[in-house]
Amino acid sequence: MIEIRQFRWPDYDAVVGLWQSAGRDVVPRDELAAKLLRDPQLFLVAVAAETVVGVVLGTYDGRRGWILRLAVDPTCRRQGIATSLIGELEARFAALGCPRVNLLVLPEDTGALRFWQALGYLPAPDVLCSKPMPAPR
Ligand SMILES: CC(C)(COP(=O)(O)OP(=O)(O)OC[C@H]1O[C@@H](n2cnc3c(N)ncnc32)[C@H](O)[C@@H]1OP(=O)(O)O)[C@@H](O)C(=O)NCCC(=O)NCCS
């Protein structure tokens, strides 16, 4: 039985382990603390027998939703856990009135691409551009 619920701080070490085992960058505590001030209900974990086996970080800027850092324990994949996480996250986006959700996938990450396409997320031709901002003075 899988429970999908909002992240709680005691989950943090397990979430870090999931991100690391999936090769994803770890979101540091201070960045998460800032995110949780805005939309804490969009940071979800999947729990089986009191163990955190999946995680996804959603954000909503008032116009678009973004899905980040989805990861499922390698020993628990292909059991529908990511599908359940995204289903719950989509319901929460909808409750906020979010009209469209975006995410980024590396082109060589064919497994993840198949997963997203199975859920109806279609590739767009946009190219990601990124620039770090200076620290606040
Ligand atoms: C991608 C990932 C989150 C999928 O999690 P999961 O819980 O195994 O996914 P689900 O069981 O809900 O899969 C649902 C469907 O997606 C597709 N799918 C999922 N993983 C797939 C893979 N590796 N290859 C091909 N199709 C896949 C299948 O259609 C699957 O249905 P099926 O098992 O009945 O065939 C997981 O493999 C993972 O954590 N990967 C490493 C991190 C990562 O790539 N994150 C996403 C980055 S954008």
The ligand as an SDF file (V2000), in Angstrom:
LIG
                    3D

 48 50  0  0  0  0  0  0  0  0999 V2000
   11.2800    7.6730  -14.4310 C   0  0  0  0  0  0  0  0  0  0  0  0
   10.8470    7.0880  -13.0650 C   0  0  0  0  0  0  0  0  0  0  0  0
   10.4760    8.2150  -12.1250 C   0  0  0  0  0  0  0  0  0  0  0  0
    9.5910    6.2010  -13.3150 C   0  0  0  0  0  0  0  0  0  0  0  0
    9.1230    5.7390  -12.0500 O   0  0  0  0  0  0  0  0  0  0  0  0
    8.2240    4.4180  -11.9190 P   0  0  0  0  0  0  0  0  0  0  0  0
    7.5640    4.4390  -10.5790 O   0  0  0  0  0  0  0  0  0  0  0  0
    9.0190    3.2350  -12.2680 O   0  0  0  0  0  0  0  0  0  0  0  0
    7.1430    4.6720  -13.0850 O   0  0  0  0  0  0  0  0  0  0  0  0
    5.7110    3.9560  -13.2550 P   0  0  0  0  0  0  0  0  0  0  0  0
    5.7690    2.5760  -12.6600 O   0  0  0  0  0  0  0  0  0  0  0  0
    4.6440    4.8510  -12.7290 O   0  0  0  0  0  0  0  0  0  0  0  0
    5.6400    3.8510  -14.8500 O   0  0  0  0  0  0  0  0  0  0  0  0
    4.4470    4.1570  -15.5800 C   0  0  0  0  0  0  0  0  0  0  0  0
    4.6660    3.8700  -17.0470 C   0  0  0  0  0  0  0  0  0  0  0  0
    5.7110    4.7310  -17.5620 O   0  0  0  0  0  0  0  0  0  0  0  0
    6.5040    4.0000  -18.5330 C   0  0  0  0  0  0  0  0  0  0  0  0
    7.8650    3.8070  -18.0120 N   0  0  0  0  0  0  0  0  0  0  0  0
    8.3060    4.0380  -16.7570 C   0  0  0  0  0  0  0  0  0  0  0  0
    9.6420    3.8110  -16.6620 N   0  0  0  0  0  0  0  0  0  0  0  0
   10.0400    3.4180  -17.8990 C   0  0  0  0  0  0  0  0  0  0  0  0
   11.3020    3.0190  -18.4460 C   0  0  0  0  0  0  0  0  0  0  0  0
   12.4310    2.9800  -17.7080 N   0  0  0  0  0  0  0  0  0  0  0  0
   11.3510    2.6630  -19.7520 N   0  0  0  0  0  0  0  0  0  0  0  0
   10.2300    2.7050  -20.5240 C   0  0  0  0  0  0  0  0  0  0  0  0
    9.0000    3.0710  -20.0540 N   0  0  0  0  0  0  0  0  0  0  0  0
    8.9130    3.4220  -18.7680 C   0  0  0  0  0  0  0  0  0  0  0  0
    5.7810    2.6660  -18.7290 C   0  0  0  0  0  0  0  0  0  0  0  0
    4.7990    2.8550  -19.7290 O   0  0  0  0  0  0  0  0  0  0  0  0
    5.1340    2.4770  -17.3590 C   0  0  0  0  0  0  0  0  0  0  0  0
    4.0310    1.5960  -17.3870 O   0  0  0  0  0  0  0  0  0  0  0  0
    4.2830   -0.0310  -17.3290 P   0  0  0  0  0  0  0  0  0  0  0  0
    5.2160   -0.3000  -16.1930 O   0  0  0  0  0  0  0  0  0  0  0  0
    2.8820   -0.5620  -17.1070 O   0  0  0  0  0  0  0  0  0  0  0  0
    4.8690   -0.4120  -18.6620 O   0  0  0  0  0  0  0  0  0  0  0  0
   11.9530    6.1860  -12.4480 C   0  0  0  0  0  0  0  0  0  0  0  0
   12.4120    5.2620  -13.4230 O   0  0  0  0  0  0  0  0  0  0  0  0
   13.1540    6.9760  -11.9090 C   0  0  0  0  0  0  0  0  0  0  0  0
   13.1690    7.3910  -10.7530 O   0  0  0  0  0  0  0  0  0  0  0  0
   14.1720    7.1720  -12.7910 N   0  0  0  0  0  0  0  0  0  0  0  0
   15.3710    7.9230  -12.3960 C   0  0  0  0  0  0  0  0  0  0  0  0
   15.0800    9.4100  -12.2350 C   0  0  0  0  0  0  0  0  0  0  0  0
   14.4090   10.0120  -13.4590 C   0  0  0  0  0  0  0  0  0  0  0  0
   14.6740    9.6710  -14.6040 O   0  0  0  0  0  0  0  0  0  0  0  0
   13.4870   10.9620  -13.1540 N   0  0  0  0  0  0  0  0  0  0  0  0
   12.7450   11.6920  -14.1610 C   0  0  0  0  0  0  0  0  0  0  0  0
   13.6330   12.7280  -14.7610 C   0  0  0  0  0  0  0  0  0  0  0  0
   12.7310   13.8080  -15.8270 S   0  0  0  0  0  0  0  0  0  0  0  0
  1  2  1  0
  2  3  1  0
  2  4  1  0
  2 36  1  0
  4  5  1  0
  5  6  1  0
  6  7  2  0
  6  8  1  0
  6  9  1  0
  9 10  1  0
 10 11  2  0
 10 12  1  0
 10 13  1  0
 13 14  1  0
 14 15  1  0
 15 16  1  0
 15 30  1  0
 16 17  1  0
 17 18  1  0
 17 28  1  0
 18 19  1  0
 18 27  1  0
 19 20  2  0
 20 21  1  0
 21 22  1  0
 21 27  2  0
 22 23  1  0
 22 24  2  0
 24 25  1  0
 25 26  2  0
 26 27  1  0
 28 29  1  0
 28 30  1  0
 30 31  1  0
 31 32  1  0
 32 33  2  0
 32 34  1  0
 32 35  1  0
 36 37  1  0
 36 38  1  0
 38 39  2  0
 38 40  1  0
 40 41  1  0
 41 42  1  0
 42 43  1  0
 43 44  2  0
 43 45  1  0
 45 46  1  0
 46 47  1  0
 47 48  1  0
M  END
$$$$
